Amino acid sequence: MINFEEEIARFKPSLEVEEVEDAIVKADLTDMTDIMMEMMKEMKEE
């Protein structure tokens, strides 16, 4: 039978997961709010 407590204690995330996490955090992601704010700014300038 699997001892889940023992398995969890031995678990170590792979480096690939950590690298992906860093890339996501550092990425400059534009969302709809950013797009709408830019559009509103451009409309006010005209």
Buried (B, 14 or more C-beta within 10 A) or exposed (E): EEEEEEEEEEEEEEEEEEEEEEEEEEEEEEEEEEEEEEEEEEEEEE
